[in-house]
Amino acid sequence: MAEFHYDVVVIGAGPAGEGAAMSAAKNGKRVAIIEDKGMVGGNCTHLGTIPSKALRHSVKQIISFNTNSLFRDIGEPKWFSFPRVLKSAERVISKQVKLRTQFYARNRVDLFTGNAYLLDQHRVEVRGGHSTTEIINTKNIIIATGSSPYLPADVNFRHTRIYNSDSILKLSHTPRTLVIYGAGVIGSEYASIFAGLGVKVDLINPGDRLLSFLDDEISDALSYHLRNNGVLVRHNEEYESVEGEEDSVVVTLKSGKKIKADAFLWCNGRSGNTKDLGLENAGLEANGRGQLTIDRQYRTDVENIYAVGDVIGWPALASAAYDQGRAAASELAGDSFFRFVDDVPTGIYTIPEISSVGKTERELTDERVPYEVGQSFFKDLARAQITGEPVGMLKVLFHRDTKAILGIHCFGDQAAEIVHIGQAIMAQEGEANSLDYFINTTFNYPTMAEAYRVAALNGLNRIF
């Protein structure tokens, strides 16, 4: 039996674990990281963010080729199979793994491959990795094990036509029809992707609107464009049964409706990866969704054990997870970079994409804040006309008295990039956070960033 001693042990090599390990190492700590997969990167790199966004990019290129009249001179519209399009994602994954493996080597972080099991609050056993049992003694533990799709027991995910948001990346054919259950971020993104490949999609939403945390106008725009691309959205519906047959899947809804399709994709909820972690040995207990409770320093109920990333729940984003990992490491090292991550922009990679930061119109109205709206429609921007991406808008919400920026909401091509300009101004103190910045700043022309100047002037015209 091999025994090791470290200052910090990080469990999980996804974005949260990577952020924690790199930050702790740069603070002079002796760091070990335990990963149960053969390669680093976590679900973000292998099953979630990276493959789905690479897939989306390829589909977007296919849509552009098939709808742009310029390309008709060189050939007719083309059909691409799902497995063929996945090849681009595999290339990106390989590059990401190589890059992140180098990070650990460069920062002298020791990587252990196997399943972590807590023996107590200072000892972690690594199981299933090497022939000998490895026990790691440590002063601090950071749990960054991520999450997995929540899988109800009454749905047979072993059936060859029934998938979840992880296993869908192993789809070996292109279905003509697909039922997606769950219209959250992942469900909406895959609805866009498959619709872009010409698949007829039924999107089943147990709620009454898509992505209800978004600004109402943006949510409505997403609904319109999904439907415009052939997605049938069914609100306020829950499944009664999902039956896999030899050549199809039949979904029976509690309302009595029956839907038959070539394949079924479950995208309704995720659970923290804490099962078989030995939490009870360290005095910890996860909630019903496998998630750990933390304070505002990312400490669990046990003082020397921290938790970050999807395993703590909201916001369950790779961007936030990386920062949470860094924050936890800063807290245990006592450096000056700690912050509690609660100002996270949303980035939703539907087609077109969505991004927002700050308050929505509904929230400001409920709080009785006297706000105004500045709008810019992409169809009127020269850059969008040049790129052939006219769908979308930028909406700036600001205080009508102080002109402070209260919320940025963007729908359309490059939305996740555009939102950061507004985010930077919102983060300024006092008068520096003002609509005036966009009015008094010269933007390159033609650019998508110019949307801020147009929206600011539009909003200024509403103040009297």
C-alpha positions as CSV (number, residue, x, y, z in Angstrom):
1,M,0.0,0.0,0.0
2,A,1.4,3.4,-1.1
3,E,0.9,6.4,1.1
4,F,1.3,10.1,0.2
5,H,1.1,13.5,1.9
6,Y,-0.2,16.7,0.4
7,D,-1.4,20.1,1.4
8,V,-4.5,19.9,-0.8
9,V,-6.3,17.1,-2.6
10,V,-8.7,18.0,-5.3
11,I,-11.3,15.4,-6.4
12,G,-12.3,15.8,-10.0
13,A,-10.3,17.3,-12.9
14,G,-13.1,19.3,-14.6
15,P,-13.1,23.1,-14.7
16,A,-13.7,23.5,-11.0
17,G,-11.0,21.0,-10.0
18,E,-8.6,22.5,-12.5
19,G,-9.2,26.0,-11.2
20,A,-8.7,24.9,-7.6
21,A,-5.5,22.8,-8.4
22,M,-3.8,25.5,-10.4
23,S,-4.6,28.3,-7.9
24,A,-3.4,26.2,-4.9
25,A,-0.2,25.2,-6.7
26,K,0.6,28.8,-7.6
27,N,0.1,29.6,-3.9
28,G,3.0,27.2,-3.1
29,K,0.8,24.3,-1.9
30,R,1.7,20.7,-2.6
31,V,-1.3,19.5,-4.7
32,A,-2.7,16.2,-5.8
33,I,-5.8,15.8,-8.1
34,I,-7.8,12.6,-8.4
35,E,-9.7,11.9,-11.6
36,D,-11.8,8.8,-12.3
37,K,-11.6,9.1,-16.1
38,G,-8.6,8.2,-18.2
39,M,-8.2,11.8,-19.3
40,V,-8.5,15.1,-17.6
41,G,-11.1,17.7,-18.5
42,G,-14.2,16.3,-16.8
43,N,-17.7,16.2,-18.2
44,C,-17.2,19.7,-19.5
45,T,-14.5,18.6,-22.0
46,H,-15.8,15.1,-22.8
47,L,-19.6,15.1,-22.5
48,G,-20.9,18.6,-22.1
49,T,-19.7,22.1,-22.9
50,I,-16.9,21.4,-25.4
51,P,-18.5,18.6,-27.6
52,S,-22.0,20.2,-27.7
53,K,-20.6,23.6,-28.6
54,A,-18.2,22.2,-31.2
55,L,-21.2,20.2,-32.6
56,R,-23.3,23.3,-32.7
57,H,-20.6,25.2,-34.6
58,S,-20.4,22.5,-37.3
59,V,-24.2,22.5,-37.6
60,K,-24.3,26.3,-37.9
61,Q,-21.8,26.0,-40.7
62,I,-24.0,23.5,-42.5
63,I,-27.0,25.7,-42.1
64,S,-25.0,28.6,-43.6
65,F,-23.9,26.5,-46.5
66,N,-27.4,25.2,-47.2
67,T,-29.2,28.5,-46.9
68,N,-26.7,31.0,-48.5
69,S,-27.4,31.6,-52.2
70,L,-23.7,32.3,-52.7
71,F,-22.9,28.7,-52.3
72,R,-25.4,27.5,-54.9
73,D,-22.8,28.3,-57.5
74,I,-20.6,25.5,-56.2
75,G,-23.1,22.8,-55.5
76,E,-26.5,21.8,-54.2
77,P,-27.5,21.8,-50.5
78,K,-25.8,18.9,-48.6
79,W,-27.0,16.5,-45.9
80,F,-24.6,15.6,-43.1
81,S,-25.1,12.7,-40.7
82,F,-24.9,13.2,-37.0
83,P,-21.8,10.9,-36.5
84,R,-19.9,12.7,-39.3
85,V,-20.6,16.1,-37.7
86,L,-19.4,14.7,-34.3
87,K,-15.9,14.3,-35.8
88,S,-15.2,18.0,-35.4
89,A,-16.0,17.7,-31.7
90,E,-13.6,14.8,-31.2
91,R,-10.7,16.9,-32.7
92,V,-11.5,19.8,-30.2
93,I,-11.7,17.4,-27.3
94,S,-8.3,15.9,-28.1
95,K,-6.7,19.4,-28.2
96,Q,-8.3,20.4,-24.9
97,V,-7.1,17.2,-23.1
98,K,-3.5,17.8,-24.4
99,L,-3.6,21.4,-23.2
100,R,-5.0,20.7,-19.8
101,T,-2.7,17.7,-19.2
102,Q,0.2,20.1,-19.8
103,F,-1.2,22.5,-17.2
104,Y,-0.9,19.9,-14.4
105,A,2.6,18.9,-15.4
106,R,3.8,22.5,-15.7
107,N,2.5,23.4,-12.2
108,R,3.8,20.2,-10.7
109,V,0.3,18.9,-9.7
110,D,0.3,15.1,-9.2
111,L,-2.5,13.3,-11.0
112,F,-3.9,10.1,-9.6
113,T,-6.3,8.1,-11.8
114,G,-9.0,6.2,-10.0
115,N,-12.1,6.6,-7.8
116,A,-11.7,8.8,-4.7
117,Y,-13.1,7.4,-1.4
118,L,-13.0,9.5,1.8
119,L,-11.6,7.5,4.7
120,D,-12.0,10.5,7.0
121,Q,-11.7,14.2,6.7
122,H,-7.9,14.0,6.1
123,R,-7.4,10.8,4.2
124,V,-8.5,9.8,0.7
125,E,-8.2,6.4,-0.8
126,V,-7.7,6.1,-4.6
127,R,-9.5,2.9,-5.8
128,G,-9.3,1.1,-9.2
129,G,-6.4,3.0,-10.5
130,H,-3.2,1.0,-10.0
131,S,-2.7,-2.5,-8.6
132,T,-1.7,-1.1,-5.2
133,T,-4.0,0.8,-3.0
134,E,-3.0,4.5,-2.7
135,I,-3.9,6.5,0.4
136,I,-3.4,10.2,0.3
137,N,-3.1,12.2,3.6
138,T,-4.0,15.9,3.2
139,K,-4.7,19.0,5.2
140,N,-7.5,20.2,2.9
141,I,-9.9,18.5,0.4
142,I,-11.7,20.2,-2.4
143,I,-14.6,18.2,-3.9
144,A,-15.1,19.1,-7.5
145,T,-16.8,15.9,-8.8
146,G,-19.3,17.6,-11.1
147,S,-22.7,16.2,-12.0
148,S,-24.4,13.6,-14.2
149,P,-27.9,13.5,-15.9
150,Y,-30.7,12.6,-13.5
151,L,-32.1,9.3,-14.8
152,P,-35.6,8.3,-13.6
153,A,-35.9,4.5,-12.8
154,D,-39.0,4.1,-15.0
155,V,-37.1,5.0,-18.3
156,N,-35.0,2.3,-19.8
157,F,-31.8,4.1,-20.8
158,R,-30.2,0.7,-21.8
159,H,-32.5,0.7,-24.9
160,T,-30.7,1.5,-28.1
161,R,-33.1,4.4,-29.0
162,I,-33.3,6.0,-25.6
163,Y,-30.5,8.5,-24.7
164,N,-29.6,11.1,-22.1
165,S,-27.5,14.2,-22.6
166,D,-24.2,12.2,-22.0
167,S,-25.0,9.1,-24.1
168,I,-26.4,11.2,-27.1
169,L,-22.8,11.8,-28.1
170,K,-22.5,8.1,-28.9
171,L,-25.5,8.3,-31.3
172,S,-24.3,6.3,-34.4
173,H,-27.1,7.3,-36.8
174,T,-29.2,10.4,-37.7
175,P,-32.8,10.0,-36.6
176,R,-35.5,11.5,-38.8
177,T,-37.7,12.3,-35.7
178,L,-36.6,13.0,-32.1
179,V,-38.4,13.6,-28.9
180,I,-36.5,15.7,-26.4
181,Y,-37.9,15.7,-22.8
182,G,-36.8,18.7,-20.8
183,A,-36.6,22.2,-22.2
184,G,-33.9,23.7,-20.0
185,V,-30.6,24.9,-21.4
186,I,-29.3,21.5,-22.5
187,G,-32.7,20.5,-24.1
188,S,-33.0,23.8,-25.9
189,E,-29.5,23.6,-27.2
190,Y,-29.9,20.0,-28.6
191,A,-33.3,21.0,-30.1
192,S,-31.5,23.7,-32.1
193,I,-28.7,21.3,-33.1
194,F,-30.9,18.5,-34.3
195,A,-33.3,20.9,-36.0
196,G,-30.3,22.3,-37.9
197,L,-29.5,18.8,-39.2
198,G,-33.1,18.5,-40.5
199,V,-34.4,16.3,-37.8
200,K,-38.1,16.9,-36.8
201,V,-38.0,17.6,-33.1
202,D,-40.7,17.5,-30.4
203,L,-39.5,19.5,-27.4
204,I,-41.5,18.5,-24.3
205,N,-41.4,21.2,-21.6
206,P,-42.9,20.4,-18.1
207,G,-43.0,24.2,-17.5
208,D,-45.1,26.9,-19.0
209,R,-42.3,28.7,-20.9
210,L,-38.8,28.2,-22.2
211,L,-36.0,29.1,-19.9
212,S,-38.1,31.2,-17.5
213,F,-35.0,32.7,-15.8
214,L,-34.4,34.7,-19.0
215,D,-35.9,38.1,-19.8
216,D,-39.4,37.4,-21.2
217,E,-38.7,39.0,-24.6
218,I,-35.6,36.9,-25.1
219,S,-37.4,33.7,-24.0
220,D,-40.2,34.5,-26.5
221,A,-37.6,35.1,-29.2
222,L,-36.1,31.7,-28.6
223,S,-39.5,30.1,-28.7
224,Y,-40.3,31.7,-32.1
225,H,-37.0,30.7,-33.7
226,L,-37.1,27.2,-32.5
227,R,-40.6,26.8,-34.0
228,N,-39.5,28.7,-37.1
229,N,-36.8,26.0,-37.5
230,G,-39.3,23.2,-37.3
231,V,-39.2,22.4,-33.5
232,L,-42.7,21.6,-32.1
233,V,-42.6,22.9,-28.5
234,R,-45.1,21.3,-26.1
235,H,-45.5,23.3,-22.8
236,N,-47.0,22.0,-19.5
237,E,-46.6,18.3,-20.4
238,E,-45.2,15.5,-18.4
239,Y,-44.4,12.0,-19.4
240,E,-46.5,9.0,-18.3
241,S,-44.2,6.4,-19.9
242,V,-41.4,6.0,-22.4
243,E,-41.4,2.7,-24.3
244,G,-38.6,1.7,-26.6
245,E,-39.6,-0.5,-29.5
246,E,-37.4,-2.2,-32.2
247,D,-37.7,0.6,-34.7
248,S,-39.0,3.6,-32.6
249,V,-39.8,5.1,-29.2
250,V,-43.4,5.8,-28.0
251,V,-43.8,8.6,-25.4
252,T,-47.1,8.7,-23.6
253,L,-47.8,12.0,-21.9
254,K,-50.0,12.4,-18.8
255,S,-52.4,14.5,-20.9
256,G,-53.1,11.4,-23.0
257,K,-51.1,12.4,-26.0
258,K,-48.8,9.8,-27.6
259,I,-45.7,10.7,-29.7
260,K,-43.8,8.2,-31.8
261,A,-40.2,9.0,-32.9
262,D,-37.0,7.4,-34.1
263,A,-35.2,8.3,-30.8
264,F,-35.8,9.8,-27.4
265,L,-33.4,12.2,-25.6
266,W,-33.8,12.9,-21.8
267,C,-32.6,16.4,-20.7
268,N,-34.4,16.9,-17.5
269,G,-32.2,17.6,-14.5
270,R,-28.8,16.7,-13.2
271,S,-27.5,15.2,-10.0
272,G,-24.2,15.8,-8.1
273,N,-21.6,13.0,-8.4
274,T,-21.3,12.2,-4.7
275,K,-22.4,8.5,-4.7
276,D,-19.8,6.1,-3.4
277,L,-17.5,9.0,-2.4
278,G,-17.6,8.0,1.3
279,L,-19.0,11.3,2.5
280,E,-20.3,9.8,5.7
281,N,-16.8,8.9,6.8
282,A,-15.8,12.5,6.7
283,G,-19.0,13.7,8.4
284,L,-20.7,15.0,5.3
285,E,-24.1,14.3,3.7
286,A,-25.4,15.2,0.3
287,N,-29.0,16.4,-0.4
288,G,-31.5,14.4,-2.5
289,R,-29.9,15.6,-5.7
290,G,-26.4,14.5,-4.6
291,Q,-25.3,18.1,-4.0
292,L,-23.3,19.5,-1.1
293,T,-24.1,22.5,1.0
294,I,-21.4,25.2,1.3
295,D,-21.0,28.6,3.0
296,R,-19.9,31.8,1.2
297,Q,-16.3,30.6,1.5
298,Y,-17.1,27.3,-0.3
299,R,-16.6,25.3,2.9
300,T,-18.8,22.4,3.6
301,D,-20.0,21.4,7.1
302,V,-16.5,20.1,7.7
303,E,-14.1,23.0,8.0
304,N,-11.2,21.6,6.0
305,I,-13.4,20.2,3.1
306,Y,-14.5,22.5,0.4
307,A,-16.9,21.9,-2.6
308,V,-17.1,23.7,-5.9
309,G,-18.7,23.4,-9.4
310,D,-21.8,21.4,-10.3
311,V,-21.7,19.4,-7.1
312,I,-22.9,22.4,-5.2
313,G,-25.8,23.2,-7.7
314,W,-26.4,26.7,-9.0
315,P,-25.3,28.0,-11.4
316,A,-23.8,24.7,-12.8
317,L,-21.8,26.5,-15.5
318,A,-18.2,25.7,-16.6
319,S,-17.3,29.4,-16.4
320,A,-18.5,29.7,-12.8
321,A,-17.0,26.3,-11.8
322,Y,-13.5,27.4,-12.8
323,D,-13.8,30.6,-10.8
324,Q,-15.3,28.8,-7.8
325,G,-12.4,26.4,-7.8
326,R,-9.9,29.3,-7.8
327,A,-11.9,31.0,-5.0
328,A,-11.8,27.9,-2.8
329,A,-8.1,27.6,-3.2
330,S,-7.7,31.3,-2.5
331,E,-9.7,30.9,0.7
332,L,-7.6,28.0,2.1
333,A,-4.3,29.7,1.0
334,G,-5.4,33.1,2.5
335,D,-4.4,35.1,-0.6
336,S,-6.2,38.3,-1.8
337,F,-8.1,37.0,-4.8
338,F,-11.0,35.3,-3.0
339,R,-14.5,36.2,-4.2
340,F,-17.9,34.5,-3.9
341,V,-19.0,33.9,-7.5
342,D,-22.5,35.2,-7.8
343,D,-22.3,37.6,-10.8
344,V,-22.3,35.0,-13.5
345,P,-23.5,35.8,-17.1
346,T,-25.6,33.2,-18.8
347,G,-24.4,31.8,-22.1
348,I,-26.9,29.6,-23.9
349,Y,-25.7,28.1,-27.2
350,T,-28.9,27.6,-29.1
351,I,-29.1,28.7,-32.7
352,P,-29.1,31.7,-32.5
353,E,-27.3,32.0,-29.1
354,I,-28.4,33.8,-26.0
355,S,-26.4,35.6,-23.3
356,S,-27.4,37.9,-20.4
357,V,-26.2,39.5,-17.2
358,G,-27.9,41.5,-14.5
359,K,-31.6,42.1,-13.9
360,T,-34.5,41.2,-16.2
361,E,-37.4,43.5,-17.0
362,R,-39.7,41.4,-14.8
363,E,-37.4,41.6,-11.8
364,L,-37.0,45.3,-12.1
365,T,-40.7,45.8,-12.4
366,D,-41.4,43.6,-9.4
367,E,-38.7,45.6,-7.4
368,R,-40.3,48.9,-8.6
369,V,-37.1,50.2,-10.1
370,P,-37.6,53.1,-12.6
371,Y,-35.8,51.6,-15.5
372,E,-35.8,52.3,-19.3
373,V,-34.9,50.1,-22.3
374,G,-32.5,50.7,-25.1
375,Q,-32.8,48.3,-28.1
376,S,-30.7,47.5,-31.1
377,F,-31.8,45.1,-33.8
378,F,-29.1,43.2,-35.6
379,K,-30.9,43.4,-38.9
380,D,-30.1,47.1,-38.9
381,L,-26.4,46.7,-38.2
382,A,-24.0,46.8,-41.2
383,R,-21.8,44.0,-39.7
384,A,-24.8,41.6,-39.3
385,Q,-25.8,42.4,-42.9
386,I,-22.3,41.6,-44.1
387,T,-22.1,38.3,-42.2
388,G,-25.6,37.3,-43.2
389,E,-26.7,36.9,-39.5
390,P,-29.5,39.4,-39.2
391,V,-31.5,37.6,-36.5
392,G,-31.2,39.0,-33.0
393,M,-31.2,42.0,-30.8
394,L,-29.3,43.7,-27.9
395,K,-31.4,45.1,-25.0
396,V,-29.8,47.4,-22.4
397,L,-31.8,48.1,-19.2
398,F,-30.8,51.2,-17.3
399,H,-32.0,53.4,-14.5
400,R,-33.9,56.3,-16.0
401,D,-32.6,58.8,-13.4
402,T,-28.9,57.8,-12.9
403,K,-28.5,56.0,-16.3
404,A,-26.7,53.1,-14.5
405,I,-26.7,49.8,-16.4
406,L,-29.0,47.3,-14.7
407,G,-29.1,44.5,-17.2
408,I,-27.8,43.3,-20.6
409,H,-29.8,40.8,-22.7
410,C,-28.6,39.6,-26.1
411,F,-30.1,37.2,-28.6
412,G,-28.3,36.4,-31.9
413,D,-25.0,35.6,-33.4
414,Q,-22.0,36.1,-31.1
415,A,-24.3,37.0,-28.2
416,A,-22.0,35.3,-25.6
417,E,-19.2,37.5,-26.8
418,I,-21.2,40.8,-27.1
419,V,-22.6,40.6,-23.5
420,H,-19.1,41.0,-21.9
421,I,-18.8,44.6,-23.1
422,G,-21.9,45.5,-21.1
423,Q,-20.8,43.4,-18.2
424,A,-17.5,45.3,-18.0
425,I,-19.4,48.7,-17.7
426,M,-21.9,47.3,-15.2
427,A,-18.9,46.3,-13.0
428,Q,-17.6,49.9,-12.7
429,E,-18.2,51.9,-9.6
430,G,-20.4,55.1,-9.4
431,E,-20.8,57.3,-12.4
432,A,-18.5,55.0,-14.5
433,N,-21.4,52.6,-14.8
434,S,-23.5,54.7,-17.1
435,L,-25.4,54.6,-20.4
436,D,-23.2,57.6,-21.3
437,Y,-20.2,55.3,-21.8
438,F,-21.8,53.8,-24.9
439,I,-22.9,57.2,-26.2
440,N,-19.5,58.9,-25.7
441,T,-17.3,56.0,-27.0
442,T,-16.3,55.5,-30.6
443,F,-16.9,51.9,-31.7
444,N,-15.1,50.3,-34.7
445,Y,-17.4,50.3,-37.8
446,P,-18.8,47.9,-38.9
447,T,-18.8,45.7,-35.8
448,M,-21.4,43.9,-33.7
449,A,-20.2,46.0,-30.7
450,E,-21.7,49.0,-32.4
451,A,-25.1,47.6,-31.2
452,Y,-24.3,49.2,-27.8
453,R,-24.1,52.7,-29.3
454,V,-27.4,52.1,-31.2
455,A,-29.1,50.7,-28.1
456,A,-27.9,53.5,-25.9
457,L,-29.2,56.2,-28.3
458,N,-32.5,54.4,-28.6
459,G,-32.8,54.3,-24.8
460,L,-31.8,58.0,-24.4
461,N,-34.6,58.9,-26.7
462,R,-37.1,57.4,-24.2
463,I,-36.0,59.7,-21.3
464,F,-37.9,62.9,-21.0
